Structure formats: structure tokens, C-alpha cells
């Protein structure tokens, strides 16, 4: 695969940055992640808007303009194998003389073949576990995923696909996904103290268009037992049904009606993207 790092195109074996970069020393930097459908980057403008917002929150300055990054992505798609791709955009804190002060950043766009999850995740649903954690600067998509890595390892050992963050008796988001539930036939999702996902926003637009009742609202952990349906959203996971959280069965233990409607509509949109 070919990747873009600091104005040059390199291969997997050639990809490297300094060990003195704040991304290595402190996990300081931002990224965004998207994928292609029909070899076209999906929701690219939305991802770039979030990427630049993350840079702003961390007090950094963007190394390249949005137009430049779009051109890099277009070139990367052409250079790499003719398959669907996942694309990771990264800007680091840069090489730091005192291991704390940001400097000239490293910028990279990394490409991989898109990986599809097992079909049974969508037809049968998945399990989540909850884990107590409150993100720092949740509105920024930063490189600091220490708690997330630990939580996902714990989830896998328990046969779960994702870990759902909780804090002070409220649910928020998963490590790499946003979270939705259905209570009393109303689609709900947290609004505050989360990373606002591009697929999350698209799902809300679909719900609006299809006249599915929905609202953005705090969700208590005690409400899990009331969930009729649940699902997670992410660029690589799309809309993935949830049928169990910890030891609690969601609804009838299979993907629900609203979830299926949204999955089908999402597929239609991505197939014509």
C-alpha cells in the first residue's frame, strides 16, 4: 500500500516518524477515519470538518488545507489497489525538544483495504460490555486511546465487540462507535460529552426523513433494561445491531424493526454513493 507522509508517497516498509514526536511520547495529536464506497471517500467533507475541529480544540494549526487533503486522498485512491479502502488522516504534535511542547507537526494519510465485519454481526447482533470512563476533550478525535485499548481487550475476552463508556450512571459512546437505543419506540442517542460521529449524524438525518421519532438526550445506565433495540454506528461498522449489554438481553435478543429499517436505508445510500 502507498501512504502520504509529509509531502511524499511511501510504502508500508518506508513509513516512519521520529520517536521524539509527541504522538509517540505523549499520544498527542488528532486523526480521523473514513472509508470508500465505489472507490469514493464517503462523507469526506464531514470527516474533514471534524478533523479540523479536533485540531482547533488541541490548539494546533492545520498543516494542510482541506482542499490539499482532498487531493491527497484522491491521489492515494488512484495509487493503491482497486478495492474499497479505509483512510486514516493524522496530524501529530510534532518533534518536541522538551517532550511536552508541540512543534512542527507530522502529517500523514494512511490507506488500507477496507475490512468487512462478519455478516452475522448484522443479522444476529452483537454484545457490548460497559466500562466506567470519562473522556478528556470528548469532542476531539485524539490519538490518546489508552483507556479504549484496555476496554476493547476486556470486551473481546468476554465475547463482546465493543465497550460502552459509562460515567456517573449515564451512557455515552463506545470506544470506536456512537450508541443508539430505542425506548417506547423512540430512537435516542446521547448528545453531550461524546465525539459526534459522521455516521451518527447521517442516521439522525435518515430518521428525520423516514419520520422515525428520535431525540438526542442523556441515557441512564438504569435504562438498559428498558431498551427495545440498540445499535452502534461508525464508518467501518456502519449500523451494527446490539442484542446484549453486559448480561442484559436487549428487546427480543435480535435486531429490531427500526434498526433493520435504518440498516437497509444506509445500504441504499452507500451503494449509490
ChimeraX attribute file (.defattr): number of C-alpha atoms within 10 A of each C-alpha:
attribute: neighborCount
match mode: 1-to-1
recipient: residues
	/A:1	14
	/A:2	22
	/A:3	25
	/A:4	20
	/A:5	19
	/A:6	14
	/A:7	11
	/A:8	8
	/A:9	17
	/A:10	15
	/A:11	11
	/A:12	11
	/A:13	8
	/A:14	11
	/A:15	14
	/A:16	9
	/A:17	17
	/A:18	12
	/A:19	11
	/A:20	15
	/A:21	25
	/A:22	25
	/A:23	26
	/A:24	18
	/A:25	14
	/A:26	14
	/A:27	16
	/A:28	19
	/A:29	27
	/A:30	26
	/A:31	23
	/A:32	21
	/A:33	19
	/A:34	22
	/A:35	22
	/A:36	22
	/A:37	17
	/A:38	14
	/A:39	15
	/A:40	16
	/A:41	21
	/A:42	18
	/A:43	17
	/A:44	18
	/A:45	14
	/A:46	14
	/A:47	21
	/A:48	21
	/A:49	13
	/A:50	21
	/A:51	23
	/A:52	20
	/A:53	17
	/A:54	25
	/A:55	22
	/A:56	14
	/A:57	14
	/A:58	16
	/A:59	10
	/A:60	19
	/A:61	13
	/A:62	16
	/A:63	16
	/A:64	13
	/A:65	11
	/A:66	16
	/A:67	11
	/A:68	11
	/A:69	16
	/A:70	16
	/A:71	12
	/A:72	18
	/A:73	23
	/A:74	14
	/A:75	15
	/A:76	21
	/A:77	23
	/A:78	12
	/A:79	14
	/A:80	16
	/A:81	13
	/A:82	11
	/A:83	14
	/A:84	19
	/A:85	24
	/A:86	20
	/A:87	22
	/A:88	17
	/A:89	20
	/A:90	21
	/A:91	29
	/A:92	27
	/A:93	27
	/A:94	23
	/A:95	23
	/A:96	19
	/A:97	12
	/A:98	9
	/A:99	14
	/A:100	14
	/A:101	11
	/A:102	20
	/A:103	15
	/A:104	14
	/A:105	22
	/A:106	21
	/A:107	23
	/A:108	23
	/A:109	22
	/A:110	23
	/A:111	22
	/A:112	17
	/A:113	16
	/A:114	16
	/A:115	12
	/A:116	9
	/A:117	12
	/A:118	8
	/A:119	9
	/A:120	9
	/A:121	17
	/A:122	21
	/A:123	13
	/A:124	14
	/A:125	20
	/A:126	24
	/A:127	24
	/A:128	25
	/A:129	23
	/A:130	19
	/A:131	21
	/A:132	15
	/A:133	15
	/A:134	15
	/A:135	19
	/A:136	11
	/A:137	14
	/A:138	15
	/A:139	17
	/A:140	24
	/A:141	24
	/A:142	24
	/A:143	18
	/A:144	16
	/A:145	14
	/A:146	9
	/A:147	14
	/A:148	20
	/A:149	13
	/A:150	12
	/A:151	22
	/A:152	22
	/A:153	14
	/A:154	17
	/A:155	21
	/A:156	15
	/A:157	9
	/A:158	13
	/A:159	12
	/A:160	18
	/A:161	18
	/A:162	26
	/A:163	28
	/A:164	26
	/A:165	22
	/A:166	19
	/A:167	15
	/A:168	10
	/A:169	12
	/A:170	15
	/A:171	23
	/A:172	27
	/A:173	26
	/A:174	25
	/A:175	19
	/A:176	20
	/A:177	25
	/A:178	24
	/A:179	25
	/A:180	25
	/A:181	26
	/A:182	23
	/A:183	17
	/A:184	10
	/A:185	15
	/A:186	15
	/A:187	22
	/A:188	20
	/A:189	24
	/A:190	21
	/A:191	15
	/A:192	13
	/A:193	15
	/A:194	21
	/A:195	22
	/A:196	19
	/A:197	21
	/A:198	21
	/A:199	25
	/A:200	22
	/A:201	14
	/A:202	14
	/A:203	20
	/A:204	20
	/A:205	13
	/A:206	17
	/A:207	19
	/A:208	13
	/A:209	9
	/A:210	12
	/A:211	9
	/A:212	17
	/A:213	14
	/A:214	17
	/A:215	15
	/A:216	13
	/A:217	11
	/A:218	15
	/A:219	19
	/A:220	15
	/A:221	16
	/A:222	11
	/A:223	13
	/A:224	22
	/A:225	13
	/A:226	14
	/A:227	20
	/A:228	24
	/A:229	29
	/A:230	29
	/A:231	24
	/A:232	26
	/A:233	24
	/A:234	19
	/A:235	20
	/A:236	19
	/A:237	17
	/A:238	21
	/A:239	26
	/A:240	25
	/A:241	28
	/A:242	30
	/A:243	25
	/A:244	22
	/A:245	20
	/A:246	16
	/A:247	9
	/A:248	15
	/A:249	18
	/A:250	24
	/A:251	20
	/A:252	11
	/A:253	16
	/A:254	20
	/A:255	24
	/A:256	20
	/A:257	12
	/A:258	18
	/A:259	22
	/A:260	16
	/A:261	14
	/A:262	18
	/A:263	18
	/A:264	11
	/A:265	15
	/A:266	17
	/A:267	13
	/A:268	11
	/A:269	12
	/A:270	15
	/A:271	10
	/A:272	8
	/A:273	14
